[in-house]
């Protein structure tokens, strides 16, 4: 038989047990609420990270679109400027040769070619935008034919200068994956070789050979000239959009940045070397590597 003291102790134990059950129940409830909160927090973090990645994607897309728009603007302004300059020069030559119908007819032909070139430029910009958006693919292109047309175009455009352009190729049957913009590549390089040259006779030698690099077969194009040359600190900078060291070099960087962009679209490379190793003042050698196709 329990005495009064024992009864009190039993009641205390029951009370403690009951409170323990309540504490355990509360703890279980809190743990459940915590787990739910953690699940919600994890979901929120996932959604947050997803939103951040999405915003970063939008930012990258906007930057890409902006850079592309700037590139097209440069392409227009640079090439259109060259075209307008050629037309202006043609008109001035017409005024100087009013008594020579044959010469005027020849000059008008050059002006007409420039107008057509301007129309083709607009078409080429559209094609380049499609290439960057992977909407169309490049086509197998016989490169010697295009190079010959570019050389002929340059000679006709600079009839007031003594220009000797020699082409030395490993073969006549050479092909790359390209589009019409390859003409702009050749012509920009040739025009730079003429503009930045003070020699009495402008010598340009174009050499085409084959080269293998990292298991890829390339055609190697070398455009060697006897011009002013490019110092080592400028060799990389000239491919940056808008770069020009001084007024005599104005336009060079812009044109070559476009050339670099086009070559990269062909999965190729471009750089410049000294024509005579170690002496940049003896002229430049622009080197292009473009993957060859059969």
C-alpha positions in Angstrom: 0.0 0.0 0.0 1.4 3.3 -1.1 1.9 5.9 1.5 1.3 9.6 0.9 4.9 10.3 -0.1 4.9 7.6 -2.7 1.6 8.8 -4.1 3.1 12.2 -4.5 6.2 10.8 -6.3 4.0 8.8 -8.7 1.9 11.8 -9.5 5.1 13.8 -10.2 6.3 11.0 -12.5 3.0 10.9 -14.4 3.2 14.7 -14.7 6.8 14.6 -16.0 5.9 11.8 -18.4 3.0 13.8 -19.7 5.1 16.8 -20.1 7.8 14.8 -21.9 5.1 13.5 -24.3 4.0 17.1 -24.9 7.6 18.2 -25.5 8.2 15.2 -27.9 5.0 16.0 -29.7 6.0 19.7 -30.0 9.5 18.7 -31.2 8.0 16.4 -33.8 5.7 19.2 -34.9 8.6 21.6 -35.1 10.7 19.2 -37.0 7.9 18.6 -39.5 7.4 22.4 -39.8 11.2 22.8 -40.2 11.3 20.2 -43.0 8.4 21.8 -44.8 10.1 25.2 -44.5 13.4 23.7 -45.8 11.6 22.1 -48.7 10.0 25.5 -49.5 13.3 27.2 -49.1 15.0 24.8 -51.4 12.3 25.2 -53.9 12.6 28.9 -53.6 16.4 28.7 -54.0 16.0 26.5 -57.1 13.5 29.0 -58.6 15.8 31.9 -57.7 18.8 30.3 -59.2 16.8 29.4 -62.3 15.6 33.0 -62.6 19.2 34.3 -62.2 20.4 31.9 -64.9 17.6 33.0 -67.1 18.4 36.7 -66.6 22.1 36.0 -67.3 21.0 34.3 -70.5 19.0 37.3 -71.5 21.9 39.5 -70.7 24.2 37.4 -72.8 21.7 37.4 -75.6 21.4 41.2 -75.4 25.2 41.6 -75.4 25.5 39.3 -78.4 22.7 41.1 -80.3 24.4 44.5 -79.5 27.8 43.3 -80.6 26.3 41.9 -83.8 24.5 45.1 -84.5 27.8 47.0 -84.0 29.5 44.6 -86.3 27.0 45.1 -89.1 27.1 48.9 -88.5 30.9 48.8 -88.9 30.6 46.6 -92.0 28.3 49.1 -93.6 30.1 52.2 -92.6 33.6 50.9 -93.6 32.8 49.2 -96.9 30.2 51.9 -98.0 32.8 54.5 -97.2 35.3 52.7 -99.5 32.6 52.4 -102.2 31.7 56.1 -102.0 35.4 57.1 -102.1 35.9 55.0 -105.2 32.8 56.6 -106.9 34.1 60.1 -106.0 37.5 59.3 -107.4 35.8 58.0 -110.6 33.8 61.2 -111.0 36.9 63.3 -110.5 38.7 61.3 -113.2 35.8 61.9 -115.5 36.2 65.6 -115.1 39.8 65.4 -115.9 39.2 63.3 -119.0 36.2 65.0 -120.6 38.0 65.0 -124.0 38.7 61.2 -123.9 35.4 59.3 -124.5 37.2 56.0 -124.2 38.7 56.8 -120.8 35.3 58.1 -119.6 33.6 54.9 -120.6 36.2 52.9 -118.7 35.7 55.1 -115.6 31.9 54.8 -115.8 32.3 51.1 -115.8 34.3 51.3 -112.6 31.6 53.5 -111.0 28.9 51.1 -112.1 30.8 48.2 -110.5 31.0 50.2 -107.3 27.2 50.7 -107.2 26.7 47.0 -107.8 29.2 46.3 -105.0 27.2 48.4 -102.6 24.0 46.5 -103.4 25.9 43.2 -102.9 27.2 44.5 -99.6 23.7 44.8 -98.3 22.9 41.3 -99.4 26.1 39.9 -97.8 25.2 41.5 -94.5 22.0 39.6 -94.5 23.8 36.4 -95.4 26.3 36.9 -92.6 23.6 37.4 -90.1 22.0 34.1 -91.2 25.4 32.4 -90.9 25.8 33.6 -87.3 22.3 32.4 -86.6 23.1 29.0 -88.2 20.1 29.5 -90.6 22.2 28.7 -93.6 25.3 26.7 -94.2 28.4 27.7 -96.1 29.1 26.1 -99.5 32.0 24.5 -101.2 33.8 27.3 -103.0 36.6 27.2 -105.6 39.0 29.7 -104.1 41.2 30.5 -107.1 38.4 31.9 -109.1 37.3 34.3 -106.4 40.9 35.4 -105.7 41.4 36.1 -109.4 38.3 38.3 -109.5 39.5 40.2 -106.4 42.9 40.8 -107.9 41.3 42.1 -111.1 38.9 44.3 -109.2 41.8 45.9 -107.2 43.9 46.5 -110.4 40.9 48.2 -112.1 40.2 50.3 -108.9 43.7 51.7 -108.7 44.7 52.5 -112.2 46.7 55.5 -111.0 49.2 53.3 -109.2 51.8 50.9 -110.4 50.7 47.6 -108.9 52.3 44.2 -109.4 50.3 41.4 -107.9 51.7 37.9 -108.3 49.8 34.7 -107.3 51.7 31.5 -106.5 49.4 28.5 -105.7 50.1 24.9 -104.9 47.1 24.0 -107.2 44.4 25.4 -109.3 41.8 23.1 -107.7 41.4 24.4 -104.2 38.2 24.5 -102.2 37.0 25.8 -98.9 33.6 26.2 -97.1 32.8 29.8 -97.6 30.3 32.3 -99.0 30.5 35.6 -101.0 32.2 37.4 -98.1 35.5 35.7 -98.9 35.8 38.4 -101.6 35.7 41.1 -99.0 38.4 39.3 -97.1 40.8 39.2 -100.1 39.9 42.8 -101.2 40.3 44.3 -97.7 43.8 42.8 -97.3 44.8 43.9 -100.8 43.4 47.4 -100.3 45.4 47.7 -97.0 48.5 46.6 -98.8 48.0 49.4 -101.4 46.9 52.2 -99.0 49.8 51.7 -96.6 52.5 51.6 -99.2 54.7 54.5 -100.4 56.8 52.5 -102.8 57.0 53.6 -106.5 55.9 50.1 -107.5 53.6 48.3 -105.2 54.6 44.6 -105.0 52.1 42.1 -103.6 52.7 38.4 -103.7 49.9 36.0 -102.8 51.1 32.4 -101.9 48.7 29.5 -101.3 49.9 26.3 -99.8 48.6 23.5 -97.7 49.1 23.1 -94.0 48.0 20.6 -91.3 47.3 21.8 -87.8 45.9 19.7 -84.9 44.7 17.1 -87.4 42.9 19.7 -89.6 43.9 20.3 -93.2 44.1 24.0 -94.0 44.8 26.2 -97.0 47.4 28.7 -96.0 47.1 32.1 -97.7 50.0 34.6 -97.4 49.6 38.2 -98.7 53.1 39.7 -98.7 53.6 43.4 -99.6 56.5 45.9 -99.7 54.5 48.5 -97.8 55.2 50.4 -94.5 54.8 47.3 -92.4 53.3 46.9 -88.9 55.3 47.1 -85.7 55.1 44.3 -83.1 53.0 46.3 -80.6 50.4 46.9 -83.3 50.2 43.4 -84.8 47.4 42.3 -82.5 45.7 45.7 -82.2 45.0 46.2 -85.9 42.4 43.4 -85.7 40.5 45.2 -83.0 37.4 47.1 -84.2 38.0 50.8 -84.6 41.7 50.7 -83.8 43.9 53.3 -85.6 47.2 54.6 -84.3 47.2 57.8 -86.4 45.5 59.4 -89.4 47.6 57.5 -91.9 46.4 54.2 -90.4 42.7 55.3 -90.3 40.4 52.6 -91.4 42.9 49.7 -91.2 41.8 48.4 -87.9 38.2 48.5 -88.8 38.5 46.7 -92.1 40.7 44.0 -90.6 38.4 43.4 -87.6 35.7 42.6 -90.2 38.1 40.3 -92.0 38.9 38.5 -88.8 35.2 38.1 -88.0 34.5 36.5 -91.4 37.5 34.2 -91.2 36.4 33.0 -87.7 33.0 32.2 -89.3 34.9 29.9 -91.6 36.5 28.3 -88.6 39.8 29.8 -89.7 42.6 32.0 -88.3 44.3 35.2 -89.4 47.4 37.0 -88.1 50.2 39.2 -89.5 54.0 38.7 -89.6 56.9 40.7 -91.0 57.6 40.0 -94.6 61.3 40.1 -93.7 61.6 38.4 -90.3 62.8 40.9 -87.7 62.4 44.0 -89.8 58.7 45.2 -90.0 59.7 48.2 -92.2 60.2 45.9 -95.1 56.5 45.1 -95.4 53.9 42.8 -94.0 52.8 39.2 -94.5 49.1 38.6 -93.7 48.5 34.9 -93.1 45.2 33.2 -93.3 44.4 29.6 -92.4 41.1 28.3 -93.8 40.0 24.6 -93.6 40.3 22.9 -96.9 37.5 20.7 -98.3 37.7 18.1 -101.1 
